[in-house]
Structures are given as structure tokens and as C-alpha cells.
């Protein structure tokens, strides 16, 4: 009778190991399925770790350079020359098309704003910032027959010389 006990224990041990392996495989397969289908722990309520979030690709910036401008700045004491190159950063392709389509009016608006500047003021950081705001406002006004102007996020100076 002593010989039958070790065989029986061996079979029970094999059966127990088989059950543990099947249970582990089942749990692993279930977790894998839920993670692949989006029902996993990453979608549970509560804070999501930064590494678990997928970063959305940022849209490429849309820049439209304008041909450089040269204007005479008149002051009480002398005349100075302003040479400036400007690039516009736009929000969408519709704004780019609008700027390109109305380029003569765009350039006219820029020239008018530039010629209003005082040489001593425009050379200061505050004066340049005021010029950026003035140009941005002027260029975003509607171009007839359109009822909405282009969406401009930045007016960038790529060259700025006062002589």
C-alpha cells in the first residue's frame, strides 16, 4: 500500500501544476486581449500615467514670407530708412490662400503701417511690439468681398534695420 501513495501524490501534483498553468495562461490571454482592445487598466477611471498617453502629432506651422519692405521714416530732425522683412505665421491653409490671393492689399496695409512709425520709437523693444500688434490687427481685417480676414498667430521680423 505504501507504493500506491507516491504515485497518487505524483498525479495530484501534476494535476495541480496543470491547473495553475491553464489559469495563468487564461489570465494572461485575457489581459492581453483587454489591453489590445482598449478595455484595459489604462482606460480605468482615475489619473492616467503620462507614459500611457499617446501624444498627438502637432500640425506643421504655416509660414508665409512677405517680400522685404523699405520705407522712409520721417522725424522732426531727419529722415531715416527702415528695411524690414516679415513672415506671417498662419493658423490654416485657408488663411495662407487668402494672404496670397490678396498680396497687393497685404503689402499696402504693411507699407502704410510702417510709414507711420517714428524712427526713435520703432527701434525700442516696446515700439517693435506695438508695431507687431498694429500689423497683426491690420492684416487680420477682412479683404473684400470676404467677410473674414486670415487668422494670423504671429507677425515675425526676419530682418529689421533702421539707418
Backbone as CSV, one residue per row, in Angstrom:
resi,resn,N_x,N_y,N_z,CA_x,CA_y,CA_z,C_x,C_y,C_z
1,UNK,0.797,-1.173,0.000,0.000,0.000,0.000,0.851,1.252,0.000
2,UNK,2.015,1.177,0.477,2.925,2.302,0.506,3.332,2.714,-0.890
3,UNK,3.384,1.796,-1.849,3.779,2.128,-3.208,2.712,2.930,-3.949
4,UNK,1.471,2.773,-3.625,0.421,3.482,-4.353,0.341,4.944,-3.938
5,UNK,0.750,5.272,-2.750,0.690,6.643,-2.283,1.608,7.578,-3.050
6,UNK,2.888,7.228,-3.313,3.720,8.141,-4.089,3.185,8.344,-5.508
7,UNK,2.632,7.387,-6.135,2.071,7.546,-7.479,0.876,8.471,-7.467
8,UNK,0.077,8.307,-6.413,-1.107,9.150,-6.289,-0.686,10.604,-6.034
9,UNK,0.294,10.860,-5.214,0.789,12.205,-4.929,1.386,12.818,-6.188
10,UNK,2.083,12.018,-6.961,2.677,12.498,-8.202,1.601,12.943,-9.181
11,UNK,0.542,12.158,-9.303,-0.566,12.528,-10.205,-1.253,13.796,-9.712
12,UNK,-1.453,13.916,-8.411,-2.107,15.099,-7.852,-1.241,16.348,-8.095
13,UNK,0.063,16.198,-7.936,0.980,17.308,-8.160,0.957,17.741,-9.626
14,UNK,0.960,16.786,-10.547,0.887,17.103,-11.977,-0.427,17.781,-12.317
15,UNK,-1.508,17.318,-11.747,-2.822,17.903,-11.992,-2.864,19.337,-11.458
16,UNK,-2.314,19.566,-10.272,-2.278,20.903,-9.673,-1.437,21.855,-10.522
17,UNK,-0.291,21.414,-11.009,0.557,22.236,-11.878,-0.163,22.552,-13.182
18,UNK,-0.849,21.578,-13.754,-1.596,21.795,-14.993,-2.689,22.845,-14.781
19,UNK,-3.387,22.792,-13.656,-4.449,23.762,-13.372,-3.860,25.175,-13.214
20,UNK,-2.741,25.285,-12.525,-2.095,26.595,-12.335,-1.631,27.156,-13.676
21,UNK,-1.035,26.327,-14.529,-0.561,26.780,-15.841,-1.737,27.228,-16.701
22,UNK,-2.831,26.486,-16.712,-4.011,26.856,-17.508,-4.612,28.163,-16.997
23,UNK,-4.701,28.313,-15.677,-5.256,29.542,-15.100,-4.374,30.750,-15.440
24,UNK,-3.061,30.585,-15.315,-2.142,31.678,-15.635,-2.230,32.054,-17.111
25,UNK,-2.304,31.066,-17.983,-2.422,31.335,-19.421,-3.735,32.037,-19.726
26,UNK,-4.798,31.637,-19.065,-6.097,32.265,-19.276,-6.087,33.721,-18.823
27,UNK,-5.533,33.963,-17.650,-5.454,35.338,-17.141,-4.573,36.198,-18.053
28,UNK,-3.437,35.664,-18.464,-2.538,36.398,-19.355,-3.190,36.718,-20.689
29,UNK,-3.893,35.752,-21.264,-4.565,35.976,-22.551,-5.675,37.008,-22.406
30,UNK,-6.403,36.960,-21.308,-7.480,37.926,-21.079,-6.913,39.339,-20.933
31,UNK,-5.848,39.492,-20.163,-5.240,40.816,-20.003,-4.698,41.333,-21.331
32,UNK,-4.057,40.475,-22.104,-3.538,40.864,-23.420,-4.675,41.329,-24.319
33,UNK,-5.783,40.607,-24.345,-6.936,40.959,-25.181,-7.502,42.319,-24.761
34,UNK,-7.676,42.531,-23.455,-8.240,43.798,-22.992,-7.323,44.983,-23.291
35,UNK,-6.042,44.801,-23.174,-5.121,45.893,-23.488,-5.146,46.224,-24.981
36,UNK,-5.237,45.221,-25.818,-5.251,45.458,-27.271,-6.559,46.072,-27.734
37,UNK,-7.668,45.766,-27.069,-8.969,46.286,-27.495,-9.341,47.580,-26.790
38,UNK,-8.525,48.041,-25.850,-8.809,49.310,-25.194,-9.625,49.190,-23.934
39,UNK,-9.861,48.019,-23.419,-10.627,47.851,-22.191,-9.730,47.597,-20.988
40,UNK,-8.461,47.854,-21.139,-7.503,47.524,-20.082,-7.494,48.543,-18.970
41,UNK,-6.563,48.414,-18.062,-6.457,49.289,-16.902,-6.099,50.710,-17.284
42,UNK,-5.501,50.916,-18.427,-5.135,52.271,-18.853,-6.370,53.128,-19.075
43,UNK,-7.524,52.521,-19.339,-8.757,53.265,-19.573,-9.633,53.323,-18.343
44,UNK,-9.161,52.838,-17.204,-9.935,52.866,-15.977,-10.056,54.297,-15.483
45,UNK,-11.051,54.538,-14.636,-11.237,55.861,-14.057,-10.018,56.219,-13.222
46,UNK,-9.701,57.480,-13.161,-8.577,57.923,-12.346,-7.463,58.462,-13.220
47,UNK,-6.398,58.926,-12.597,-5.307,59.528,-13.360,-4.594,58.499,-14.227
48,UNK,-4.240,58.939,-15.402,-3.525,58.089,-16.346,-2.073,58.519,-16.331
49,UNK,-1.147,57.589,-16.189,0.263,57.981,-16.201,0.635,58.626,-17.530
50,UNK,1.563,59.563,-17.470,1.983,60.306,-18.664,2.496,59.358,-19.742
51,UNK,3.200,58.306,-19.346,3.754,57.384,-20.334,2.672,56.597,-21.048
52,UNK,1.472,56.495,-20.452,0.395,55.729,-21.064,-0.363,56.543,-22.103
53,UNK,-0.250,57.875,-22.052,-0.957,58.701,-23.018,-0.149,58.789,-24.297
54,UNK,-0.862,58.827,-25.410,-0.193,58.965,-26.703,-0.250,60.424,-27.115
55,UNK,0.876,60.985,-27.450,0.943,62.381,-27.867,0.430,62.503,-29.299
56,UNK,-0.479,63.438,-29.472,-0.985,63.700,-30.809,0.057,64.498,-31.572
57,UNK,0.243,64.194,-32.842,1.228,64.959,-33.607,0.759,66.402,-33.771
58,UNK,1.676,67.323,-33.568,1.356,68.731,-33.738,1.294,69.069,-35.215
59,UNK,0.366,69.940,-35.593,0.310,70.317,-37.005,1.550,71.124,-37.381
60,UNK,1.960,70.986,-38.608,3.119,71.741,-39.088,2.758,73.220,-39.141
61,UNK,3.687,74.083,-38.784,3.389,75.516,-38.851,3.259,75.964,-40.305
62,UNK,2.441,76.962,-40.500,2.237,77.518,-41.840,2.817,78.928,-41.825
63,UNK,3.940,79.102,-42.512,4.599,80.400,-42.593,4.459,80.948,-44.006
64,UNK,4.197,82.242,-44.094,4.142,82.921,-45.388,5.059,84.137,-45.322
65,UNK,6.207,84.062,-46.013,7.099,85.229,-46.018,6.589,86.297,-46.979
66,UNK,6.796,87.539,-46.605,6.471,88.665,-47.478,7.781,89.205,-48.028
67,UNK,7.738,89.743,-49.228,8.937,90.375,-49.786,9.350,91.512,-48.867
68,UNK,10.644,91.781,-48.716,11.104,92.846,-47.796,10.533,94.217,-48.166
69,UNK,10.441,95.051,-47.154,9.915,96.403,-47.303,11.015,97.404,-46.987
70,UNK,11.038,98.500,-47.737,11.934,99.611,-47.451,11.079,100.873,-47.459
71,UNK,11.060,101.579,-46.332,10.261,102.800,-46.229,11.111,103.910,-45.609
72,UNK,10.715,105.129,-45.883,11.354,106.290,-45.283,10.568,106.689,-44.044
73,UNK,11.273,106.791,-42.934,10.660,107.231,-41.685,11.032,108.690,-41.478
74,UNK,10.042,109.519,-41.354,10.291,110.960,-41.205,10.149,111.352,-39.735
75,UNK,11.120,112.127,-39.288,11.028,112.694,-37.940,11.252,114.198,-38.057
76,UNK,11.177,114.888,-36.939,11.357,116.345,-36.962,12.757,116.739,-37.398
77,UNK,13.746,115.903,-37.075,15.137,116.285,-37.313,15.740,115.679,-38.574
78,UNK,15.259,114.500,-38.962,15.887,113.842,-40.118,14.963,112.770,-40.694
79,UNK,15.420,112.258,-41.807,14.734,111.121,-42.428,15.596,109.887,-42.224
80,UNK,14.976,108.787,-41.913,15.686,107.522,-41.723,15.042,106.490,-42.622
81,UNK,15.806,105.452,-42.950,15.316,104.368,-43.797,15.079,103.140,-42.918
82,UNK,13.908,102.518,-43.094,13.578,101.270,-42.399,13.510,100.156,-43.435
83,UNK,14.321,99.132,-43.223,14.292,97.931,-44.059,13.821,96.806,-43.151
84,UNK,12.743,96.150,-43.549,12.187,95.089,-42.707,11.676,93.943,-43.581
85,UNK,11.992,92.736,-43.158,11.445,91.536,-43.794,10.495,90.901,-42.780
86,UNK,9.332,90.496,-43.245,8.279,89.987,-42.361,7.839,88.612,-42.848
87,UNK,7.601,87.720,-41.892,6.998,86.420,-42.167,5.775,86.293,-41.279
88,UNK,4.675,85.835,-41.863,3.439,85.648,-41.106,3.278,84.176,-40.750
89,UNK,2.898,83.916,-39.516,2.548,82.551,-39.114,1.026,82.486,-39.085
90,UNK,0.484,81.570,-39.886,-0.958,81.466,-40.068,-1.485,80.177,-39.444
91,UNK,-2.780,80.174,-39.126,-3.367,79.013,-38.447,-3.768,77.901,-39.394
92,UNK,-4.112,78.241,-40.637,-4.609,77.197,-41.539,-4.322,77.543,-42.997
93,UNK,-4.595,76.568,-43.833,-4.325,76.721,-45.272,-5.248,77.768,-45.902
94,UNK,-6.453,77.914,-45.399,-7.377,78.925,-45.919,-6.800,80.327,-45.714
95,UNK,-6.199,80.561,-44.568,-5.581,81.863,-44.305,-4.404,82.104,-45.233
96,UNK,-3.629,81.056,-45.498,-2.488,81.214,-46.424,-2.976,81.586,-47.823
97,UNK,-4.010,80.894,-48.291,-4.551,81.211,-49.617,-5.081,82.636,-49.666
98,UNK,-5.744,83.063,-48.598,-6.291,84.415,-48.560,-5.179,85.462,-48.614
99,UNK,-4.114,85.257,-47.855,-2.990,86.199,-47.868,-2.346,86.244,-49.249
100,UNK,-2.127,85.078,-49.848,-1.503,85.042,-51.174,-2.407,85.651,-52.236
101,UNK,-3.688,85.406,-52.141,-4.636,85.937,-53.121,-4.715,87.462,-53.059
102,UNK,-4.623,88.020,-51.877,-4.735,89.465,-51.685,-3.384,90.111,-51.364
103,UNK,-2.305,89.559,-51.874,-0.958,90.047,-51.563,-0.774,91.544,-51.841
104,UNK,-1.294,92.106,-52.932,-1.129,93.560,-53.115,-1.750,94.366,-51.968
105,UNK,-2.916,93.950,-51.487,-3.545,94.650,-50.362,-2.778,94.398,-49.063
106,UNK,-2.270,93.189,-48.889,-1.474,92.867,-47.707,-0.259,93.785,-47.660
107,UNK,0.454,93.891,-48.774,1.653,94.733,-48.820,1.292,96.209,-48.598
108,UNK,0.175,96.647,-49.145,-0.253,98.030,-48.966,-0.524,98.323,-47.489
109,UNK,-1.215,97.429,-46.823,-1.503,97.624,-45.398,-0.209,97.671,-44.576
110,UNK,0.742,96.792,-44.909,2.013,96.787,-44.185,2.768,98.088,-44.439
111,UNK,2.853,98.506,-45.695,3.570,99.748,-46.023,2.966,100.955,-45.307
112,UNK,1.650,101.020,-45.247,1.001,102.141,-44.566,1.353,102.158,-43.072
113,UNK,1.336,100.994,-42.438,1.676,100.920,-41.002,3.154,101.234,-40.767
114,UNK,4.012,100.746,-41.641,5.444,101.007,-41.477,5.763,102.485,-41.654
115,UNK,5.133,103.134,-42.619,5.439,104.546,-42.872,4.926,105.464,-41.770
116,UNK,4.033,105.002,-40.911,3.530,105.789,-39.784,4.503,105.804,-38.598
117,UNK,5.517,104.963,-38.624,6.405,104.779,-37.477,7.373,105.941,-37.305
118,UNK,7.746,106.178,-36.048,8.774,107.158,-35.704,10.084,106.397,-35.506
119,UNK,11.202,106.837,-36.092,12.445,106.066,-36.018,12.939,105.805,-34.595
120,UNK,12.782,106.777,-33.699,13.275,106.577,-32.338,12.424,105.566,-31.561
121,UNK,11.159,105.497,-31.854,10.252,104.599,-31.122,10.343,103.175,-31.654
122,UNK,10.397,103.036,-32.967,10.369,101.704,-33.569,11.636,100.904,-33.263
123,UNK,12.686,101.567,-32.823,13.930,100.876,-32.500,13.923,100.289,-31.089
124,UNK,12.948,100.621,-30.278,12.865,100.073,-28.926,12.083,98.759,-28.955
125,UNK,12.320,97.882,-27.987,11.540,96.636,-27.926,10.034,96.897,-27.803
126,UNK,9.666,97.907,-27.033,8.248,98.233,-26.885,7.665,98.724,-28.204
127,UNK,8.448,99.532,-28.929,7.993,100.035,-30.228,7.813,98.912,-31.242
128,UNK,8.719,97.954,-31.243,8.586,96.814,-32.154,7.374,95.969,-31.790
129,UNK,7.138,95.775,-30.479,5.977,95.000,-30.061,4.681,95.710,-30.461
130,UNK,4.641,97.024,-30.313,3.465,97.792,-30.728,3.264,97.678,-32.241
131,UNK,4.365,97.672,-32.994,4.277,97.509,-34.446,3.743,96.131,-34.814
132,UNK,4.188,95.110,-34.118,3.682,93.750,-34.363,2.177,93.711,-34.140
133,UNK,1.710,94.283,-33.038,0.274,94.282,-32.746,-0.511,95.073,-33.786
134,UNK,0.036,96.199,-34.200,-0.625,97.029,-35.209,-0.712,96.303,-36.550
135,UNK,0.394,95.659,-36.957,0.393,94.912,-38.218,-0.560,93.729,-38.160
136,UNK,-0.553,93.025,-37.053,-1.432,91.870,-36.912,-2.894,92.276,-37.021
137,UNK,-3.274,93.346,-36.337,-4.657,93.820,-36.402,-5.028,94.254,-37.815
138,UNK,-4.128,94.984,-38.475,-4.417,95.478,-39.825,-4.536,94.335,-40.831
139,UNK,-3.680,93.333,-40.698,-3.675,92.239,-41.676,-4.810,91.247,-41.457
140,UNK,-5.383,91.205,-40.260,-6.482,90.278,-39.999,-7.851,90.854,-40.337
141,UNK,-7.882,92.131,-40.717,-9.156,92.709,-41.149,-9.585,92.045,-42.451
142,UNK,-10.895,91.965,-42.700,-11.382,91.294,-43.918,-10.902,91.974,-45.198
143,UNK,-10.705,91.160,-46.206,-10.372,91.626,-47.555,-11.621,91.427,-48.394
144,UNK,-12.170,92.535,-48.886,-13.417,92.451,-49.653,-13.243,91.584,-50.884
145,UNK,-14.160,90.744,-51.213,-15.531,90.582,-50.744,-15.667,89.597,-49.576
146,UNK,-14.599,89.141,-48.999,-14.670,88.199,-47.871,-15.107,88.934,-46.615
147,UNK,-15.837,88.234,-45.766,-16.297,88.849,-44.528,-15.412,88.498,-43.334
148,UNK,-14.360,87.719,-43.577,-13.426,87.338,-42.507,-12.009,87.386,-43.069
149,UNK,-11.111,87.942,-42.293,-9.719,88.011,-42.702,-8.967,86.749,-42.311
150,UNK,-7.682,86.674,-42.637,-6.884,85.493,-42.287,-6.623,85.437,-40.782
151,UNK,-6.448,84.213,-40.281,-6.081,84.014,-38.877,-4.562,84.012,-38.774
152,UNK,-4.017,85.061,-38.196,-2.568,85.222,-38.057,-2.210,85.039,-36.588
153,UNK,-1.324,84.090,-36.302,-0.916,83.875,-34.914,0.324,84.694,-34.559
154,UNK,1.177,85.005,-35.535,2.387,85.779,-35.256,2.804,86.588,-36.474
155,UNK,3.318,87.773,-36.199,3.996,88.586,-37.201,5.462,88.572,-36.781
156,UNK,6.293,87.970,-37.612,7.699,87.760,-37.261,8.601,88.641,-38.119
157,UNK,9.525,89.357,-37.482,10.508,90.136,-38.218,11.705,89.234,-38.487
158,UNK,12.027,89.024,-39.743,13.205,88.228,-40.087,14.382,89.112,-40.459
159,UNK,14.138,90.385,-40.651,15.178,91.394,-40.827,14.585,92.725,-40.356
160,UNK,15.403,93.527,-39.688,14.901,94.806,-39.161,16.091,95.753,-39.037
161,UNK,16.156,96.735,-39.930,17.281,97.672,-39.950,16.748,99.082,-40.090
162,UNK,17.218,99.978,-39.219,16.911,101.392,-39.324,18.230,102.117,-39.535
163,UNK,18.299,102.904,-40.621,19.545,103.655,-40.918,19.228,105.129,-41.012
